Amino acid sequence: MIEKVLVVVIIGVVGAYAQGSCRTDQHEMTCRGKNSLHDLKKDQDYLEVDTLNVHQAKLDLTDDLVPDGINLSHLTLLNATDNQITRIGRRGFDKIRNMQFLYLSINQISHSQPDPFQALEKLKRLEMNDALDGNMEEKSDMLRNFFHSKNSFVHLAQIELNKNKIEGIYPKTFCGIQGLQRLELSNNRIPSFDFARTCLKELKALMLAGNLIQKIPADIWDFLPSLSSLDISNNPIDCDCATIRLLSGDDVVFLNQADTKCASPPELEGKRIFELSRDYCKTTRNPRGKASFFQFLVLFVIAVGILWLYKKYRERTRHMSSVPVGYTNLQHEQAVEPEFV
């Protein structure tokens, strides 16, 4: 009998979550299941709620997140992580304009209407780790749609776009974000620092670990003048002399230095960049310098050899020209007196 009661209770709980339900604990509301927000009581006051956690709701953020008649205008944090979200648009956030922290990680967003975050003028932090779906061009277009906005994002200080398999970013994608101070793009497939030179003047931290970056721009400190933290670990860095000199400065904190290694040239493959001496690129330490010195040495030896052969040739020619030749000479110097017979 007890077992039957437990089964009935469990089935009831599972059924309730499947249909959707919300629980409120002072300032925090947690909703689970599809249409859970639509089951909220319209005659109840939710103005004290500032945090909303939504789970397994399969949200479509091109439609109203908050149903008509429900006032959640004091929300400052929305956690919509792992909700199988595939679409976002402006309408989804139109009724929660006080949002400051938006978490959209672990979703499958493949479509974005233009300017979806226009209403979120107070937004401070946006997390979209492992959230994007689609090919290279579709992801690049979505990123541009997110931030090419009438909203200047003056308070948006931190953006996380890690683990999205991003292969390319339009250079001006982040130009409209006036308040951006920390940008995370780790564990993607980004091949280069393809950022417009007139943007990101206030950026202080740039995370690019685990990408496909080989070269560090020589003018990186010019177009990112406020940068104080940089993570380029686990990239196939080409450790030429320009890169080694560039990374030897003291003004920037390089994170995860133990995992920042050279992929080329072959003689430096696998070596930690920050363990290379600053004097490495001097002639005695630089492989290219060694090659140049060896070439010079070979050319010098060849030149000395040619000069020696030429000298020998001149001496031989001079010796031959100094020996008298002719019949008269043979008569006086080389003639042999005939024997008496």
C-alpha positions in Angstrom: 0.0 0.0 0.0 2.8 2.4 0.9 4.6 1.6 -2.3 1.5 2.5 -4.3 1.2 5.8 -2.5 4.8 6.6 -3.2 4.4 5.8 -6.9 1.3 8.0 -7.1 3.2 10.9 -5.4 6.2 10.5 -7.7 4.0 10.4 -10.8 2.1 13.5 -9.5 5.4 15.4 -9.0 6.8 14.4 -12.3 3.5 15.3 -14.0 3.5 18.7 -12.4 7.0 19.4 -13.5 6.2 18.2 -17.0 3.2 20.5 -17.3 5.2 23.3 -15.7 5.3 24.9 -12.3 6.9 27.9 -10.6 8.0 28.3 -7.0 8.8 31.7 -5.3 11.2 32.1 -2.4 11.2 35.8 -1.4 13.1 37.6 -4.2 13.8 34.5 -6.4 11.4 32.5 -8.6 12.2 29.1 -10.2 10.1 27.8 -13.0 10.5 24.3 -14.5 8.8 22.8 -17.5 7.2 24.0 -20.7 4.6 26.9 -20.3 5.5 27.1 -16.6 5.5 30.9 -16.8 2.0 30.9 -18.4 0.6 29.2 -15.3 1.5 32.1 -13.0 -1.5 33.7 -11.2 -2.3 37.0 -12.8 -3.8 38.5 -9.7 -0.6 37.9 -7.6 2.1 40.5 -6.9 5.5 39.5 -8.2 7.2 42.9 -7.9 9.6 41.7 -5.2 11.0 39.1 -7.5 14.4 40.1 -9.0 15.8 36.7 -10.0 14.1 34.3 -12.4 15.5 30.8 -13.0 13.8 28.9 -15.9 14.6 25.2 -16.6 13.5 22.8 -19.3 11.0 25.2 -20.6 11.9 25.0 -24.3 11.6 28.8 -24.6 11.0 30.7 -27.8 12.4 34.1 -27.1 11.0 35.6 -30.3 7.7 35.7 -28.3 6.9 37.2 -24.9 8.9 35.6 -22.1 6.5 37.0 -19.6 2.7 36.5 -20.3 0.3 39.4 -20.4 -1.0 40.3 -17.0 2.1 39.2 -15.2 4.3 42.0 -13.8 8.0 40.9 -13.4 9.3 44.4 -14.3 11.8 44.4 -11.3 13.7 41.4 -12.6 17.5 42.0 -12.8 18.6 38.5 -13.4 17.3 35.8 -15.8 18.9 32.4 -15.9 17.6 30.6 -18.9 20.5 28.1 -19.1 19.8 24.7 -20.8 16.3 25.4 -22.2 16.7 24.2 -25.8 16.3 27.8 -27.0 16.7 28.0 -30.7 15.3 31.5 -31.5 15.7 34.9 -29.8 14.2 38.3 -30.7 13.4 41.7 -29.3 9.9 40.7 -28.1 11.3 38.1 -25.8 12.9 40.7 -23.5 10.6 43.6 -24.0 8.8 43.2 -20.6 12.0 42.8 -18.5 13.8 46.0 -19.3 15.6 46.2 -16.0 17.6 43.1 -16.7 21.2 43.4 -15.7 22.4 39.7 -15.8 21.4 37.4 -18.6 22.4 33.8 -18.8 21.6 31.9 -22.0 24.3 29.2 -22.0 23.8 25.6 -23.1 21.2 26.2 -25.8 20.9 25.7 -29.5 20.3 29.2 -30.8 20.3 29.2 -34.6 18.2 32.2 -35.4 18.3 35.8 -34.2 16.0 38.6 -35.2 17.8 42.0 -35.6 18.7 43.8 -32.4 17.2 41.3 -29.9 18.7 43.0 -26.8 17.6 46.5 -27.7 15.3 46.9 -24.7 18.1 45.8 -22.2 19.8 49.1 -21.7 20.8 48.2 -18.1 22.4 44.9 -19.1 25.8 44.4 -17.4 26.7 40.8 -18.1 25.7 38.4 -20.9 26.7 34.7 -20.8 26.1 32.6 -24.0 28.6 29.7 -23.5 27.9 26.7 -25.7 24.7 28.4 -26.9 25.0 29.0 -30.7 24.2 26.6 -33.5 24.7 26.8 -37.2 27.5 27.1 -39.7 30.4 29.6 -39.7 28.4 32.4 -41.6 25.2 31.9 -39.6 27.1 32.3 -36.3 28.9 35.4 -37.6 25.6 36.9 -38.7 24.0 36.1 -35.3 26.8 37.8 -33.4 26.4 40.9 -35.6 22.6 40.9 -35.0 23.1 40.7 -31.2 25.2 43.8 -30.9 24.5 45.9 -34.0 21.9 47.8 -32.0 20.2 51.0 -31.1 21.2 50.1 -27.6 24.7 51.5 -26.9 25.2 48.9 -24.1 27.0 51.5 -21.9 26.7 49.2 -18.9 27.5 45.9 -20.6 30.9 45.2 -19.2 31.2 41.4 -19.7 30.3 39.1 -22.5 31.0 35.3 -22.5 30.9 33.4 -25.8 33.0 30.4 -25.0 32.6 26.9 -26.5 30.5 28.0 -29.5 32.8 26.7 -32.3 32.9 30.2 -33.7 35.2 30.3 -36.8 34.9 34.0 -37.8 33.8 37.3 -36.4 33.1 40.4 -38.4 35.6 43.0 -37.4 33.0 45.6 -36.2 30.9 43.1 -34.3 31.7 44.6 -30.9 32.1 48.2 -31.9 28.7 49.3 -30.6 29.3 48.0 -27.0 30.6 51.1 -25.3 31.0 49.6 -21.8 32.8 46.4 -22.7 35.6 45.6 -20.4 35.9 41.8 -20.5 35.4 39.6 -23.6 35.6 35.8 -23.5 35.9 33.8 -26.7 37.8 30.8 -25.5 37.5 27.3 -26.9 36.3 28.3 -30.4 37.9 28.1 -33.8 39.0 31.7 -34.2 42.1 32.0 -36.5 43.1 35.6 -35.8 42.6 38.8 -33.9 40.1 40.1 -36.4 38.9 43.2 -34.4 38.4 46.6 -35.9 41.2 48.9 -34.8 38.8 51.7 -33.7 36.8 49.6 -31.2 37.3 48.1 -27.8 39.3 51.0 -26.4 38.0 50.2 -22.9 38.6 46.5 -23.0 40.7 45.3 -20.1 40.5 41.5 -20.3 40.5 39.3 -23.5 40.2 35.5 -23.2 41.1 33.7 -26.4 42.4 30.3 -25.1 41.9 27.2 -27.1 41.5 28.8 -30.6 43.6 28.5 -33.8 45.6 31.7 -33.5 49.1 31.7 -34.9 50.1 35.3 -35.0 49.7 38.1 -32.5 49.2 41.5 -34.2 52.2 43.8 -33.8 49.9 46.7 -33.0 47.8 44.9 -30.4 48.7 47.3 -27.6 47.8 50.2 -29.8 44.3 49.2 -30.7 43.7 47.6 -27.3 45.2 50.4 -25.1 43.4 49.5 -21.9 44.2 45.7 -22.1 45.7 44.4 -18.8 44.8 40.7 -19.0 45.2 38.3 -22.0 44.8 34.6 -22.3 46.2 33.0 -25.5 47.0 29.6 -24.1 46.4 26.4 -26.1 46.8 28.2 -29.5 49.2 27.1 -32.2 51.4 30.2 -31.8 54.2 30.9 -34.3 57.1 31.9 -32.1 58.9 34.2 -34.4 61.1 37.0 -32.9 58.4 39.6 -33.3 56.0 37.5 -31.3 58.5 36.8 -28.6 59.4 40.4 -28.2 55.7 41.4 -28.2 54.9 39.0 -25.4 57.8 40.0 -23.2 56.3 43.2 -22.0 55.5 43.8 -18.3 52.3 45.9 -18.7 49.9 43.0 -19.4 49.2 39.9 -17.3 49.2 36.8 -19.4 47.0 34.1 -18.0 47.7 30.3 -18.1 51.3 30.8 -19.1 52.2 27.1 -18.6 49.8 26.2 -21.4 51.0 29.0 -23.8 53.4 27.1 -26.0 55.0 27.4 -29.4 53.7 25.4 -32.3 56.5 26.6 -34.7 59.3 26.9 -35.7 60.1 23.2 -35.3 63.0 23.7 -32.9 60.7 25.5 -30.5 57.6 23.3 -30.9 56.1 22.5 -27.5 58.2 25.0 -25.6 56.6 27.4 -23.2 56.7 30.9 -24.7 57.2 32.7 -21.4 60.1 30.5 -20.5 62.1 31.7 -23.5 64.8 34.2 -22.6 64.3 37.8 -23.8 67.7 37.5 -25.4 66.6 34.5 -27.5 66.3 36.6 -30.7 69.9 37.8 -30.5 72.1 36.3 -33.2 73.6 33.7 -30.9 70.2 32.4 -29.9 68.0 33.0 -32.8 67.7 30.1 -35.3 67.3 32.5 -38.1 70.3 34.4 -36.9 72.3 31.2 -36.8 71.2 30.4 -40.3 72.3 33.8 -41.5 75.7 33.5 -39.7 76.2 30.1 -41.2 75.4 31.4 -44.7 77.9 34.3 -44.2 80.5 31.9 -43.0 80.1 29.6 -46.1 80.3 32.6 -48.4 83.4 33.8 -46.6 85.1 30.5 -47.0 84.2 30.3 -50.7 85.5 33.9 -51.2 88.8 33.0 -49.4 89.1 29.9 -51.6 88.6 31.8 -54.8 91.1 34.4 -53.7 93.7 31.7 -52.9 93.2 30.0 -56.3 93.4 33.3 -58.0 96.7 34.1 -56.2 98.2 30.8 -57.1 97.2 31.3 -60.7 98.8 34.7 -60.8 102.0 33.3 -59.2 102.2 30.5 -61.8 101.6 32.9 -64.6 104.3 35.2 -63.4 106.8 32.3 -63.0 106.1 31.1 -66.6 106.6 34.6 -68.0 109.9 35.1 -66.2 111.6 32.0 -67.8 113.4 32.8 -71.2 112.3 30.6 -74.0 114.0 30.2 -77.5 116.7 28.5 -79.4 119.4 30.9 -78.2 118.6 30.1 -74.7 118.6 26.4 -75.3 122.0 26.8 -77.0 123.7 28.6 -74.1 121.9 27.0 -71.2 120.7 23.7 -72.2 123.0 22.5 -75.0 125.0 19.3 -74.4 128.5 19.1 -75.7 128.9 16.2 -78.2 131.1 13.4 -77.0 134.4 12.7 -78.8 134.1 9.7 -81.1 
